[in-house]
Amino acid sequence: MQHTSFIQRRPSRQIRVGSLLVGGDAPISVQSMTNTETCDVAATVRQIQALEKAGADLVRVSVPSMEAAEAFGKIRQQTQLPLIADIHFDHKIALR
């Protein structure tokens, strides 16, 4: 049985997130987000590993404070999956 889709993808620019290509003609990526307290590095790493095992291609992690930004660096060192820092309202956290 052949399946024909009538959905047309909107043309977009392709970018690289770590080793993952997103947009353009790249395959659709599976993205999820952790719901742990980011400062709890061990719990956040465990959740990222579980998401990777379940098939996630990239994971968003909330970074609401400077303490969470420090923890994000430690989390980054313990996982190979591309991570996205979800930062709101404070550009200083993004610079950290």
C-alpha positions in Angstrom: 0.0 0.0 0.0 1.4 3.4 -1.0 0.7 6.5 1.0 0.6 9.9 -0.6 0.7 12.9 1.6 -1.0 16.2 0.5 0.8 18.1 3.2 3.5 20.3 1.9 6.4 21.2 4.2 7.1 24.9 4.4 10.6 25.7 3.1 13.0 26.5 5.9 16.7 27.1 6.4 18.6 24.1 7.7 20.7 24.6 10.9 22.9 22.3 13.0 22.1 21.6 16.6 25.2 19.7 17.8 25.5 16.9 15.3 21.8 17.0 14.4 20.5 18.8 11.2 17.1 20.6 11.7 15.0 22.2 9.1 15.4 22.3 5.3 15.1 18.8 3.9 16.4 17.1 7.1 14.2 14.4 8.6 11.7 15.6 11.2 13.4 15.6 14.7 11.8 14.4 17.9 12.2 17.0 20.7 11.2 16.8 24.3 11.8 18.8 27.5 12.9 17.7 31.0 10.7 18.4 33.9 13.2 18.0 36.6 14.8 20.7 38.8 17.7 21.7 36.6 20.0 22.2 39.6 19.5 18.5 40.4 22.1 17.4 37.9 21.8 13.7 38.5 18.0 13.6 38.0 18.2 15.7 34.9 20.9 13.6 33.3 18.8 10.4 34.1 15.8 12.0 32.5 17.8 13.0 29.4 19.2 9.5 29.1 15.6 8.0 29.4 14.4 10.4 26.6 17.4 9.4 24.4 16.5 5.7 25.0 12.9 6.5 24.0 14.0 8.1 20.7 14.4 11.8 21.4 16.8 13.6 19.0 17.2 16.7 21.1 16.1 17.9 24.6 15.2 21.2 26.0 16.3 22.0 29.6 14.9 24.9 31.6 17.5 27.4 32.8 15.7 30.0 34.9 18.6 31.1 37.1 22.4 31.5 37.2 22.5 28.4 39.5 20.7 26.4 36.8 23.1 27.8 34.2 26.0 26.3 36.2 24.1 23.0 36.5 23.5 23.1 32.7 27.2 23.1 32.1 27.6 20.0 34.3 24.6 18.3 32.6 26.1 19.1 29.1 29.3 17.3 30.1 27.4 14.1 31.0 25.3 13.6 27.8 25.9 13.3 24.1 22.4 14.3 23.0 22.0 17.8 21.7 20.6 20.1 24.4 18.7 23.4 24.1 18.9 25.8 27.1 15.4 27.2 27.6 16.1 30.7 29.0 13.5 33.4 29.7 13.7 37.0 30.7 17.4 37.4 31.6 20.0 37.8 28.9 22.8 37.4 31.5 21.8 33.8 32.0 22.1 33.2 28.2 25.6 34.8 28.3 26.6 32.5 31.1 
